[in-house]
Amino acid sequence: MQSTVDELKAKMAAMQSPASPPVDGFNDGGDAAYPLLGGDETFGQARLPPRPLPSSDNNPNLDTLAYPPRQQRSFAQHQFDSTDFSWQEETEAPRRTTDNYVPTGTFVTAVVTGGADANAGVLGQGDTTPMVFQTLNNGILPNGKPSKLKDCTITGATYGEISSSRGIVRTHRMSCIFDNKDILDVAVKGTVFNFGRNGIRGTTILKNGKVVQMAGISGILTGLGEAGKGLSETTSTSALGSTSSVSGQDIGLNLLGNATASVGAKLADYYIGLAEMYHPIVEINPGSVVNIVFLEGFPLDPLEAAEYEQAQAQEQSSQSNQLMEVISNVTQNPLANQISAQGIQVPSSPFGQK
């Protein structure tokens, strides 16, 4: 009877305790089982993972889990890479106003402070003479608006034109000092008008008159000498040809004729060469009042003027490079290319020349 009661109590206790869920594939616990957190119980037929280690200074894995000390840097020194970026900033073009720009067609009244003797010869355009002008007013812009070009200095170069007795002037540079002490020195392209016409009226001068006169006299002396020489000689014709002889009475005349002809020829060559060195000039005196007309616009701001000159220099350089490229890359004769393609050797020098 007592054994039956004990057996019933054991069954009731087993029913009250939670049953462990079965785990498939693990039929044998043994050493492969993992202990529970609370004790030696097993979860099914396999052991559970180990419990996390407590955080303490005695943890043997503390060195492997800790951050590196401060003296150890994450990046090596003196090994940084650098990259350069370049881009063109989009800037708006400066607005042109009457205060900072002189447009094409602007003219200013000026006085000639540095005159010139302009070469009016055949090669006069290649032998120009410098000139200096001083502006008298602020200048007149298109639509009659005033500028600020008063008391500026303009330099130029001139050559003479003998048919109209005028000196044709082309301006080079203009310099101004404004009220705020800014200095403007810029290249300008313009021409000079006087009395409503291009060029400055001057006086045509040709100083080779006496030289030409002496050359004529020397030619006359040469002729007289040849005539005296001919009168002093006697010409005889024979089977051997013509022979000239001088009698004893005509020796003095023959000597004088030879000397005069020789000296006259030398003098004639000298004076003719000297006359070729003379050329007509157009004399332009200082004090003449003229109008200078600018053929191209230019800025009045010193900084913009520097950029303007730099752009002009680059344009001239590019034009020169294009010209040299055209000269150096001259196309060959198409016929010569066809002959060379057929394997025929073309001599470098013309036929008959070595």
Buried (B, 14 or more C-beta within 10 A) or exposed (E): EEEEEEEEEEEEEEEEEEEEEEEEEBEEBEEEBEBEEEEEEBBBBBBBEEEEEEEEEEEEEEEEEEEEEEEEEEEEEEEEEEEEEEEEEEEEEEEBEBEBBBBEEBBBBBBBEBBBBBBBBEEBEEEBBEBBBBBBBBBBBEEEEEBBBBEBBBBBBBBBBBEBBBBBBBBBEBEBEEEEEEEBBBBBBBBBBBEEEBBBBBEBEEEBEEBBEBBEEBBEBBEBBBEBBBEBBEEEEEEEEEEEEBEEEBEEBBBBBBBBBBBBBEBBEBBBEBBEEBBBBBBBEEEBEBBBBBEEBBBBBBEBBEEBBEEBEEEEEEEEEEEEEEEEEEEEEEEEEEEEEEEEEEEEEEEEEE
